[in-house]
Amino acid sequence: MNNITRFIIISFIALAVVVLAAFLLANLYFSAGTVEKGSEQVAGISGEYHDDDPLIARSYDYEDRLVFTYVPRSPQQQIDLYADYELKEDGNVIAAGNNRPYEKISVDNPMVIETPRNNSSAYELDISIKDTDGKRVHKSIITIWPQDKDS
């Protein structure tokens, strides 16, 4: 075999390995991303992102309820927080907190806001979270539109 043929064969094998690895990683990523999903969620998220935001925010959408959780970014961390929030259904406030304390928030004890869900309603959670010094560490607005809404 000459050098050009060897180079082409090695290049083809390397390309095949890269494509196969990308396919496997993409399949793993999308499979893991749908494990917690209860039903189709169409959401919009806006907020102020802080480089030192100590929290990871997640929302879970099930047919009968919505669950919003906040946990420390560091798995070993345990923190006390205060939350100001309004949860609206179709523009009407259904739950609110004003400087509501959440103590010893950790991975095993997340900050949770939960509400029953009507699939034809739109929901909006506007939340601001402060640490014990009064410093705002998180601010976001999460909107979840009705499941039958066209995107």
Backbone as a ProteinNet text record, in pm:
[ID]
protein_1_A
[PRIMARY]
MNNITRFIIISFIALAVVVLAAFLLANLYFSAGTVEKGSEQVAGISGEYHDDDPLIARSYDYEDRLVFTYVPRSPQQQIDLYADYELKEDGNVIAAGNNRPYEKISVDNPMVIETPRNNSSAYELDISIKDTDGKRVHKSIITIWPQDKDS
[TERTIARY]
82.7	0	88.1	47.9	128.1	79.5	151.5	123.7	-10.7	-49.7	-176.5	-293.8	-289.4	-396.6	-405.8	-291	-288.9	-349.5	-313.2	-365.1	-517.3	-569.2	-713.7	-786.6	-735	-798.6	-798.1	-685.8	-676.2	-769.6	-776.5	-866.7	-1012.2	-1049.4	-1186.2	-1222.5	-1130.3	-1154.7	-1169.4	-1082.6	-1090.2	-1222	-1265.5	-1392	-1509.3	-1506	-1613.1	-1619.9	-1505.2	-1501.8	-1559.5	-1524.3	-1574.6	-1725.4	-1776.2	-1920.6	-1995.4	-1944.2	-2007.8	-2008.7	-1898.3	-1891.4	-1990.5	-1999.7	-2094	-2237.4	-2269.1	-2403.5	-2436.7	-2344.6	-2369.1	-2385	-2301.8	-2312.1	-2441.9	-2481.5	-2606.8	-2725.3	-2723.4	-2831.5	-2838.2	-2724.5	-2719.8	-2771.7	-2730.4	-2772.6	-2924.1	-2981.1	-3124.5	-3205.3	-3153.1	-3223.3	-3225.8	-3113	-3105.8	-3190.3	-3200.3	-3277	-3426.4	-3476.5	-3621.1	-3666.4	-3576	-3612.2	-3712.8	-3693.7	-3779.4	-3906.1	-3919.3	-4027.5	-4159.4	-4259.8	-4390.2	-4477.7	-4466.4	-4543.9	-4476.6	-4531.4	-4470.5	-4471.5	-4358.5	-4348.7	-4301	-4373.6	-4332.1	-4308.7	-4183.7	-4151.2	-4064.7	-4074.4	-3986.6	-3920.6	-3791.9	-3718.6	-3641.8	-3655.2	-3574.2	-3526.9	-3417.1	-3369.8	-3238.6	-3193.3	-3062.7	-2967.6	-2863.9	-2772.5	-2650.1	-2625.2	-2511.9	-2401.4	-2278.5	-2166.1	-2152.5	-2194.5	-2180.9	-2314.2	-2408.5	-2538.6	-2514.3	-2550.8	-2523.4	-2628.6	-2728.9	-2840.6	-2851.9	-2906.7	-2947.3	-3099	-3164.2	-3310.2	-3357.6	-3463.7	-3521.9	-3673.1	-3738.7	-3884.8	-3924	-4024.3	-4075.1	-4222.4	-4259	-4393.3	-4459.5	-4563.6	-4639.4	-4781	-4857.5	-4993.8	-5079.2	-5057.8	-5143.9	-5080.7	-4950	-4885.3	-4757.6	-4713.9	-4585	-4502.3	-4373.7	-4284.3	-4159.3	-4127.8	-4009.1	-3915.7	-3790.2	-3695.8	-3569.5	-3507.6	-3382.2	-3292	-3172.3	-3076	-2940.6	-2857.1	-2722.7	-2641.1	-2561.5	-2474.4	-2371	-2325.5	-2229.7	-2305.1	-2283.2	-2358.2	-2338.9	-2227.3	-2201.3	-2259.7	-2304.4	-2348.9	-2489.1	-2508.9	-2639.4	-2656.8	-2763.6	-2777.8	-2920.2	-2928.1	-3056.7	-3085.5	-3210.5	-3249.6	-3383.1	-3409.8	-3538.1	-3588.1	-3715.8	-3770.2	-3889.4	-3889.4	-4005.8	-4052.4	-4177.5	-4224.4	-4373.7	-4413.6	-4554.1	-4569	-4662.2	-4695.1	-4833	-4842	-4967.2	-5018.3	-5151.3	-5218.7	-5308.5	-5282.2	-5358	-5363.4	-5252.3	-5242.5	-5292.1	-5353.5	-5404.7	-5308.7	-5273.9	-5182	-5251.6	-5187	-5241.4	-5155.7	-5033.4	-4945.4	-4842.4	-4802.6	-4704.3	-4625.7	-4506	-4421.7	-4352.5	-4349.1	-4282.2	-4177.5	-4051.3	-3939	-3957	-4009.1	-4036.6	-3904.9	-3885.4	-3759.4	-3760.7	-3647.2	-3621.9	-3490.5	-3496.3	-3378.2	-3312.7	-3180.4	-3098.2	-3127.2	-3130.8	-3152.4	-3028	-3050.5	-2940.8	-2992.5	-2906.2	-2946.6	-3055.3	-3044.4	-3144.3	-3267.5	-3258.9	-3369.7	-3385.2	-3436.6	-3445.3	-3553.2	-3537.4	-3643.9	-3745.6	-3873.4	-3974.5	-4096.7	-4142.4	-4270	-4349	-4466.7	-4545.8	-4689.5	-4751.7	-4891.1	-4963.2	-5093.1	-5170.8	-5172.5	-5189.6	-5180.1	-5307.6	-5348.6	-5456	-5388.6	-5399.1	-5326.2	-5362	-5476.3	-5514.3	-5475.5	-5405.7	-5366.3	-5219.1	-5187.2	-5048.7	-5006.4	-4881.3	-4828.8	-4704.4	-4684.4	-4565.4	-4517.5	-4391.2	-4328.7	-4223.4	-4245	-4150.9	-4089.7	-3958.6	-3895.4	-3765.1	-3743.8	-3619.5	-3576.2	-3452	-3403	-3282.7	-3284.3	-3175.8	-3110.4	-2983.1	-2915.9	-2944	-2885.1	-2913.8	-2859.8	-2767.3	-2716.1	-2803.6	-2908.8	-2996.8	-2949.8	-2843.4	-2791.2	-2872.7	-2921.5	-2996.1	-2899.6	-2930.5	-2844.5	-2910.5	-3041.8	-3111.3	-3235.9	-3262.5	-3383.7	-3421.1	-3544.2	-3587.7	-3738.8	-3782.6	-3924.1	-3935.8	-4014.5	-4035.4	-4181.4	-4204.4	-4339.2	-4360.7	-4469.9	-4505.5	-4642.8	-4646.6	-4768.5	-4853.3	-4980.8	-5068.2	-5009.7	-5037.5	-4983.1	-5037.9	-5156.7	-5214.9	-5183.8	-5099.7	-5063.8	-4969.5	-4991.5	-4900.6	-4780.3	-4661.8	-4538	-4513.1
-116.3	0	124	219.5	341.7	437.1	544.3	637.8	708.5	741.9	812.1	721.3	595.7	501.5	481.3	465.6	450.7	572.9	691.6	815	823	787.6	791.1	692	572.4	470.7	514.6	565.8	611.9	730.6	821.5	936.6	892.2	795.4	744.6	678.1	599.4	533.9	638	737.8	843.3	919.7	950.4	1019.7	934.9	806	715.5	710.2	706.4	702.9	833.2	947.7	1076	1085.5	1044.4	1048.9	956	835.9	741.4	795.2	853.8	910.5	1026.5	1112.9	1225.1	1173.5	1073	1014.6	956.4	881.9	821	926.5	1030.1	1135.9	1214.7	1244.5	1316.6	1233.5	1104.1	1016.1	1010	1001.7	999.5	1131	1244.1	1375.4	1391.9	1362.7	1381.6	1280.1	1160.6	1062.5	1107.5	1155.7	1200.2	1324.4	1409.6	1532.3	1510.5	1395.3	1373.7	1283.3	1239	1146	1207.2	1332.7	1396.3	1455.6	1454.5	1525.9	1452.2	1521.1	1459.7	1477.7	1592.6	1619.2	1731.8	1764.5	1867.7	2001.8	2068.3	2198.1	2300.6	2409.5	2522.1	2635.5	2679.7	2777.1	2888.6	3002.7	3115.1	3152.7	3183.6	3216.8	3345.9	3438.9	3559.5	3588.7	3659.4	3690.8	3764.3	3794.8	3856.9	3748.2	3724.5	3616.4	3673.1	3620.7	3663.4	3559	3606	3512.9	3430.1	3487.5	3417.5	3359.2	3335.6	3276.7	3140.9	3125.5	2998.6	2890.8	2921.7	2830	2773.4	2653.9	2592.5	2585.9	2648.3	2650.5	2547.7	2475.6	2376.7	2385.2	2356.9	2347.7	2212	2152.2	2022.3	2039	1989.1	2006.3	1869.3	1850.7	1726.4	1759.7	1660	1686	1750.9	1718.2	1768.8	1876.7	1907	2006.2	2060.4	2175.2	2234.8	2242.4	2212.7	2216	2295.6	2396.4	2478.2	2451.2	2417.8	2389.2	2472.8	2500.6	2574.6	2501.2	2464.9	2395.5	2464.3	2451	2509.7	2447.9	2531.2	2485.5	2385.9	2406.6	2316.1	2207.7	2079.3	1971	1964.3	2013.6	2007.5	2127	2228.4	2352.4	2341.3	2414.2	2425	2572.7	2637	2781.3	2819.5	2933.9	2992.8	3103.7	3110.9	3207.1	3270.8	3383.4	3452	3477.7	3446.7	3459.8	3554.1	3639.4	3719.5	3662.8	3620.1	3564.7	3584.2	3579.4	3574.7	3465.5	3376.8	3272.4	3305.7	3322.8	3361.8	3251.8	3238.4	3149.4	3239.7	3242.2	3328.3	3472.8	3522.4	3660.7	3687.6	3590.8	3607.5	3543.7	3618	3566.5	3453.4	3336.3	3221.1	3183.3	3234.3	3210.6	3322.7	3360.6	3467.1	3448	3498.4	3497.3	3631.5	3687.8	3814.6	3793.4	3791.8	3767.4	3633.7	3535.8	3403.9	3330.1	3285.1	3215.5	3069.6	3026.8	2885.7	2851.1	2761.7	2730.5	2601.1	2600.8	2482.6	2420.4	2506.7	2460.1	2384.2	2264	2178.8	2093.2	2010.8	1919.4	1824.8	1782.9	1692.5	1765.4	1897.5	1977.5	2102	2085.8	2199.1	2298.7	2420.3	2518.7	2481	2462	2411.9	2503.6	2535.5	2603.5	2513.6	2470.1	2373.9	2423.2	2395.4	2433.5	2330.2	2309.9	2226.1	2291.8	2211.9	2262.6	2237.1	2337.4	2325.9	2335.8	2234.7	2230.9	2343.5	2406.5	2514.6	2652.5	2657.5	2784.4	2814.6	2944.6	2990.6	3025.1	2995.9	3021.1	3106.7	3190.5	3274.2	3280.8	3248.2	3260.5	3369.6	3477.9	3589.2	3579.9	3552.5	3526.2	3603.6	3650.8	3716	3651.1	3603.1	3530.6	3605.3	3620.7	3690.1	3596.5	3624.5	3549.1	3615	3565.3	3616.9	3758.7	3803.1	3939.9	4038.3	3987.8	4074.1	4095.8	4028.2	4041.1	3951.5	4012.2	3932.1	3839.7	3709.9	3609.8	3546.2	3570.1	3510.8	3593.4	3613.8	3682.3	3623.2	3575.3	3521	3526.3	3516.3	3503.6	3382.6	3286.1	3165.2	3164.7	3154.3	3150.2	3014.4	2949.8	2822	2839.9	2825.6	2848.1	2722.1	2736.8	2618.5	2512.4	2387.6	2279.3	2279	2330.9	2330.2	2455.7	2546.9	2671.3	2640.1	2703	2688.1	2775.7	2721	2794.8	2896.6
0	0	0	-78.5	-79.2	30.8	52.9	162.8	147.2	27.4	4.5	41.6	2	33.5	183.9	250	395.3	464.7	418	475.5	459	344.6	319.3	409.1	424.4	509.1	655.2	704.4	842.9	865.8	771	782.2	786.8	704.3	701.8	834.9	889.3	1018.8	1129.4	1130.9	1232.2	1221.1	1101.8	1080.1	1128.4	1101.5	1144	1297.2	1365	1510.7	1568.2	1511.9	1559.6	1539.7	1424.5	1398.1	1493.7	1515.8	1606.8	1749.9	1794.1	1929.1	1943.4	1844.1	1849.5	1855	1778.2	1778.9	1915.9	1974.2	2104.7	2214.3	2213.3	2313.5	2297.7	2175.6	2152.7	2199.7	2173.5	2216	2368.6	2434.5	2580.2	2636.8	2579.6	2628.3	2617.1	2503.2	2484.9	2564	2586.3	2668	2813.3	2865	3004.1	3025.8	2926.1	2938.7	2948	2909.2	2910.6	3024.7	3110.2	3216.1	3313.7	3355.7	3455.3	3395.4	3266	3200.6	3216.3	3268.3	3286	3164	3097	2978.1	2901.9	2786.6	2701.6	2772.6	2776.1	2842	2741.3	2730.9	2649.2	2746	2756.9	2860.9	2806.1	2872.4	2846.3	2976.7	2972.8	3094.6	3070.4	3163.2	3157.9	3298.1	3307.9	3441.9	3439.7	3558.5	3576.3	3621.3	3545.3	3577.7	3648.4	3766.7	3847.4	3834.5	3819	3810.1	3937	4049.2	4176.6	4224.5	4132.7	4167.8	4232.1	4359.6	4427.7	4400.3	4316.2	4298.1	4156.6	4150.7	4024.4	4029.4	3931.3	3925.7	3823.7	3860.3	3768.7	3778	3665.2	3668.5	3612.4	3674.6	3632.3	3598.4	3483.6	3431.1	3422.6	3500.6	3498.1	3453.7	3417.2	3369.8	3476.3	3603.4	3709.5	3797.3	3778.6	3863.9	3800.3	3851.3	3816.2	3943.1	3931.7	4046.7	4007.9	4087.8	4068.2	4186.3	4158.3	4266.4	4250.5	4364.3	4369.5	4467.6	4422.8	4507.7	4496.2	4599	4591.8	4478.3	4415.1	4306.4	4358.4	4480.8	4542.8	4619.8	4587.8	4653.5	4804.5	4856.7	4999.9	5074.2	5002	5063.2	5122.8	5231.2	5295.3	5329.4	5274.2	5290.3	5332.5	5398.6	5434.4	5333.5	5287.5	5184.7	5218.9	5153.1	5163.4	5022.1	4997.2	4862.1	4858.5	4758	4721.5	4588.3	4580.7	4454.1	4436.4	4310.4	4272.7	4169	4191.8	4096.1	4042.3	3910.7	3847.4	3755.8	3753.3	3658.3	3574.1	3443.5	3351.3	3400.5	3456.7	3500.6	3641.3	3707	3842.9	3943.3	4048.7	4150.6	4227.3	4227.7	4301.3	4421.6	4426.9	4541.6	4544.7	4665.1	4679.2	4807.7	4807.2	4925.7	4936	5056.4	5078.7	5187	5143.9	5234.6	5307.4	5235	5293.1	5320.3	5443.8	5475.6	5430.1	5380.9	5348	5416.8	5513.8	5593.4	5550	5562.4	5536.5	5399.8	5297.5	5160.2	5115.6	5064.9	5017.8	4902.8	4849.3	4742.6	4793.8	4918.2	4976.7	5029.1	5045.8	5096.8	5009	4885.6	4793.8	4833.7	4785.4	4795.8	4688.9	4727.4	4633.7	4632.9	4512.4	4493.4	4398.8	4443.7	4366.3	4355.4	4242	4223.2	4136.7	4163.1	4071.1	3933.4	3829.8	3694.1	3615.2	3540.5	3443	3305.6	3222.5	3095.2	2999	3017.6	2926.5	2980.9	3093.3	3154.8	3134.2	3138	3133.5	3276.2	3310.1	3443.6	3434.5	3536.6	3541.7	3686.3	3706.3	3838	3829	3903.3	3912	4051.1	4057.4	4186.7	4202.1	4324.4	4363.5	4494.4	4498.5	4616.1	4674	4807.5	4877.9	4978.2	5007.4	5112	5247	5354.1	5488.5	5509.6	5423.7	5431.4	5354.2	5288.6	5209.9	5067	5025.4	4889.2	4796	4686	4588.7	4515.2	4519.2	4456.1	4334	4316.6	4201.2	4171.5	4041.6	3996.5	3862.5	3850.8	3722.3	3709	3585.8	3553.1	3461.5	3502.7	3422.5	3379.7	3248	3193.9	3129.2	3164.6	3103.4	3040.5	2907.8	2833.6	2830.6	2794.6	2786.2	2693.7	2724.1	2642.8	2502.8	2480.9	2347.9	2268.9	2323.3	2255.4	2139.5	2025.8	1912.6	1936.2	1910	1935.1	1827.6
[MASK]
+++++++++++++++++++++++++++++++++++++++++++++++++++++++++++++++++++++++++++++++++++++++++++++++++++++++++++++++++++++++++++++++++++++++++++++++++++++++

